[in-house]
Amino acid sequence: MNSVPELRASCLRLLTLANPVAKAAEVLTLDVRAGRLDLDAVLSSPGHEIQPGRGEKPVLLSHTQIKPGALNTPRGHAALVHSIVHIERNAIDLALDICWRFPGLPEAFYRDWLQVAREEANHFTLLRAHLRTLGFDYGDFPAHNGLWEMAERTRDDLLARVALVPRTLEARGLDASPAVKAKLVSIGDTRGGEILDLILREEIGHVATGNRWYAWACAQRGLDPVGTYAELTMRYQAPRLKRPFNLDARRAAGFSEAELQALETASH
């Protein structure tokens, strides 16, 4: 008997669950180590209207409308941590969405993204608990929806999804992590720094998962990964990546030297 029945249907249900705390808790119960996963082949048509469950909070604004407070104030400190909590909440939804939206792929694909979902749920849980020690909770600050907006743009094409969400937007987190950790440590938030160290280690693995399936999708279509990536970033209006890049983390996540050179060139 499979211990993960109807995997893709379960991912769709959790995606649309509005309470992020309950969502994270349930995702953590999904068993990645099960034998053969039941991939629910009858769930074969992506519903483009599907959106992640959302409550009244946090209020979603354009990223240009969000003004971080001074880091050396309790509210500014908490706002920074809250922004990372929100990223992890979106990351849970992205992993759930890629599992249910794209049918007919190798079982290893779903197993990989299920593991990503579990780790993102753990990140969310750790960061939310830390935020609460600062006297605030998730939803107490506005947030933006940039990660999910790219998921919507790439909802019809697996190649674009893996190119532009894990390998682009989530890889930006690898670049940003050292500076964000330094900010937290500079105001005495050593616990926040420790959590970011854990997240960076596991996010390298998540970006590596994106790289692995991007390479697989390119090979399936007979496409050059470097040239195809440049074309996809233009077609889907991906944000232009800016230096500094965390090259060591990107190498650990599987980016080739040709890809890193193209990244450096495009950033000028």
Helices and strands as residue ranges (DSSP letters): H 7-15, H 20-27, G 63-65, H 74-101, H 107-133, H 146-153, H 158-164, I 165-170, H 171-186, H 190-221, H 225-235, H 247-252, H 257-267
